[in-house]
Amino acid sequence: MRRTQIANAPIFLLVISFICWTTALASICSTNGLPLVRNINDLPQSDFGRAGLSHITVAGAVLHGMKEIEVWLQTFAPGTRTPIHRHSCEEVFVVLKGSGTLYLASSAGVKHPGTPQEYAISSNSTFHIPINDVHQVWNTGTDEDLQLLVIISRPPIKVFLYDDWVMPHTAAKMRFPYYWDEECYHFPKDEL
Ligand SMILES: *[C@@H]1O[C@H](CO)[C@@H](O)[C@H](O)[C@H]1NC(C)=O
C-alpha cells in the first residue's frame, strides 16, 4: 500500500501542476474554471500603457464570450482622459464616483467632429453616446478619481481615434483589437 502511494506521487504532482496550469491559463483569457460569482477586486486590471487609467473588463466578448454587450469598470485619476474617439456601437455610462467632463460632437453631415459640446458629469450621472458620435471623457477634477461603469453593445469594440477635433473622420485611425482585447483576441485564421 505504502509503496503504491510513493510510486503514484510523481503522477499526482503532475496532475496537480496540470490543473494549476490550465486554471492559470483560464484566468487570463476566459472564465472557464473560475467561480460564477467573482469579487470585482480580484479581476485583472491594468492601465494598458495609459498612465492614470485603471480598466477592468467585468464581462467581455474576448475574455468571457459575451455576444451582445460588454461591461467595463474604469477609473481615471485627476487629469486622465480617454482619447477623442468614435465607435459604431451603443455605449452607456454610469458615473460611480468623482466628476469630470464629457465632450461630445455629432458625426452627422460634417467632415470632422468640430467643437464638441461640453457636459459636466458627476457621481450618479448617467448618459449614453449616440452611435458613431465622436466623444471624450475627461477627469477634469484635481483631487478625486472618476469611476465609471461602461456598457457597450456589439463587442469586441473597434475604435476610431482622432488626434484632435478638427481631424477629418476619414483620417481617424482604426484600432482593433482594442488595448484590453489584444492579449486574448485571436484573429480568425482565414482573415489575414
Ligand atoms: C449617489 O447615489 C447614492 C445612492 O442613491 C447616494 O448614496 C449618494 O449620496 C449619491 N451621490 C450624489 C453625489 O448624488
The ligand as an SDF file (V2000), in Angstrom:
LIG
                    3D

 14 14  0  0  0  0  0  0  0  0999 V2000
  -25.4550   58.8390   -5.4090 C   0  0  0  0  0  0  0  0  0  0  0  0
  -26.4050   57.8440   -5.1360 O   0  0  0  0  0  0  0  0  0  0  0  0
  -26.1900   57.1610   -3.9100 C   0  0  0  0  0  0  0  0  0  0  0  0
  -27.2220   56.0570   -3.8290 C   0  0  0  0  0  0  0  0  0  0  0  0
  -28.5140   56.5420   -4.0420 O   0  0  0  0  0  0  0  0  0  0  0  0
  -26.2430   58.1390   -2.7500 C   0  0  0  0  0  0  0  0  0  0  0  0
  -25.9500   57.4710   -1.5450 O   0  0  0  0  0  0  0  0  0  0  0  0
  -25.2180   59.2480   -2.9790 C   0  0  0  0  0  0  0  0  0  0  0  0
  -25.3350   60.2280   -1.9610 O   0  0  0  0  0  0  0  0  0  0  0  0
  -25.4100   59.8940   -4.3400 C   0  0  0  0  0  0  0  0  0  0  0  0
  -24.3370   60.8580   -4.5850 N   0  0  0  0  0  0  0  0  0  0  0  0
  -24.5650   62.0270   -5.1430 C   0  0  0  0  0  0  0  0  0  0  0  0
  -23.3610   62.9110   -5.2990 C   0  0  0  0  0  0  0  0  0  0  0  0
  -25.6570   62.3840   -5.5520 O   0  0  0  0  0  0  0  0  0  0  0  0
  1  2  1  0
  1 10  1  0
  2  3  1  0
  3  4  1  0
  3  6  1  0
  4  5  1  0
  6  7  1  0
  6  8  1  0
  8  9  1  0
  8 10  1  0
 10 11  1  0
 11 12  1  0
 12 13  1  0
 12 14  2  0
M  END
$$$$
